[in-house]
Amino acid sequence: MTQAKFTVLAVGLCKLSVCTDEADPQVIEALSNADQPTGLSHKWTLDPAANFASGETNPCVCEKDPHRKHYLLHC
C-alpha cells in the first residue's frame, strides 16, 4: 500500500479544504483530523453537498495534478 499524497489547502472555523490522490472518504477524513484536529467533540467530515466558494463541485479535479482532487470538509 502506498501512502496518500495529502495537502491541506485552507483551514477556516467551520471548513477545511484538502488536495489528495486518496479516494476513500474515511481515509480523507482521518488524514484531515490527524493533520488539523478541530479541538472539539466533533471532527472534520466530508461535505459532498457543498460547493467551493468558486462554485466548483465537491470534489473537483486539482488544477496542478489531474490525478489529485480537492475536497471540502466541515466540522
Contacts in CASP RR format, 6 or more apart in sequence:
PFRMAT RR
TARGET T0000
AUTHOR 0000-0000-0000
METHOD contacts of the structure
MODEL  1
MTQAKFTVLAVGLCKLSVCTDEADPQVIEALSNADQPTGLSHKWTLDPAA
NFASGETNPCVCEKDPHRKHYLLHC
4 20 0 8 1.000
4 21 0 8 1.000
4 22 0 8 1.000
4 27 0 8 1.000
4 31 0 8 1.000
5 19 0 8 1.000
5 20 0 8 1.000
5 21 0 8 1.000
5 22 0 8 1.000
5 68 0 8 1.000
6 18 0 8 1.000
6 19 0 8 1.000
6 20 0 8 1.000
6 22 0 8 1.000
6 31 0 8 1.000
6 35 0 8 1.000
7 18 0 8 1.000
7 19 0 8 1.000
7 20 0 8 1.000
8 16 0 8 1.000
8 17 0 8 1.000
8 18 0 8 1.000
8 32 0 8 1.000
8 35 0 8 1.000
8 36 0 8 1.000
9 17 0 8 1.000
9 18 0 8 1.000
9 19 0 8 1.000
9 70 0 8 1.000
10 16 0 8 1.000
10 17 0 8 1.000
11 36 0 8 1.000
14 74 0 8 1.000
14 75 0 8 1.000
15 72 0 8 1.000
15 73 0 8 1.000
15 74 0 8 1.000
16 32 0 8 1.000
16 36 0 8 1.000
16 44 0 8 1.000
16 72 0 8 1.000
16 73 0 8 1.000
16 74 0 8 1.000
16 75 0 8 1.000
17 52 0 8 1.000
17 70 0 8 1.000
17 71 0 8 1.000
17 72 0 8 1.000
17 73 0 8 1.000
18 28 0 8 1.000
18 31 0 8 1.000
18 32 0 8 1.000
18 70 0 8 1.000
18 71 0 8 1.000
18 73 0 8 1.000
19 62 0 8 1.000
19 65 0 8 1.000
19 68 0 8 1.000
19 69 0 8 1.000
19 70 0 8 1.000
19 71 0 8 1.000
20 28 0 8 1.000
20 31 0 8 1.000
20 68 0 8 1.000
20 69 0 8 1.000
20 71 0 8 1.000
21 65 0 8 1.000
21 67 0 8 1.000
21 68 0 8 1.000
21 69 0 8 1.000
22 28 0 8 1.000
22 31 0 8 1.000
23 69 0 8 1.000
25 46 0 8 1.000
28 46 0 8 1.000
28 71 0 8 1.000
28 73 0 8 1.000
29 43 0 8 1.000
29 44 0 8 1.000
29 45 0 8 1.000
29 46 0 8 1.000
29 73 0 8 1.000
32 44 0 8 1.000
32 73 0 8 1.000
33 43 0 8 1.000
33 44 0 8 1.000
36 44 0 8 1.000
37 43 0 8 1.000
38 44 0 8 1.000
38 75 0 8 1.000
40 75 0 8 1.000
42 75 0 8 1.000
43 75 0 8 1.000
44 73 0 8 1.000
44 74 0 8 1.000
44 75 0 8 1.000
45 73 0 8 1.000
45 74 0 8 1.000
45 75 0 8 1.000
46 58 0 8 1.000
46 71 0 8 1.000
46 72 0 8 1.000
46 73 0 8 1.000
47 58 0 8 1.000
47 72 0 8 1.000
47 73 0 8 1.000
47 74 0 8 1.000
48 58 0 8 1.000
49 58 0 8 1.000
50 58 0 8 1.000
50 72 0 8 1.000
50 74 0 8 1.000
51 57 0 8 1.000
51 58 0 8 1.000
51 72 0 8 1.000
52 58 0 8 1.000
52 60 0 8 1.000
52 70 0 8 1.000
52 72 0 8 1.000
56 70 0 8 1.000
58 70 0 8 1.000
58 71 0 8 1.000
58 72 0 8 1.000
59 69 0 8 1.000
59 70 0 8 1.000
59 71 0 8 1.000
59 72 0 8 1.000
60 69 0 8 1.000
60 70 0 8 1.000
61 68 0 8 1.000
61 69 0 8 1.000
61 70 0 8 1.000
62 68 0 8 1.000
62 69 0 8 1.000
62 70 0 8 1.000
END
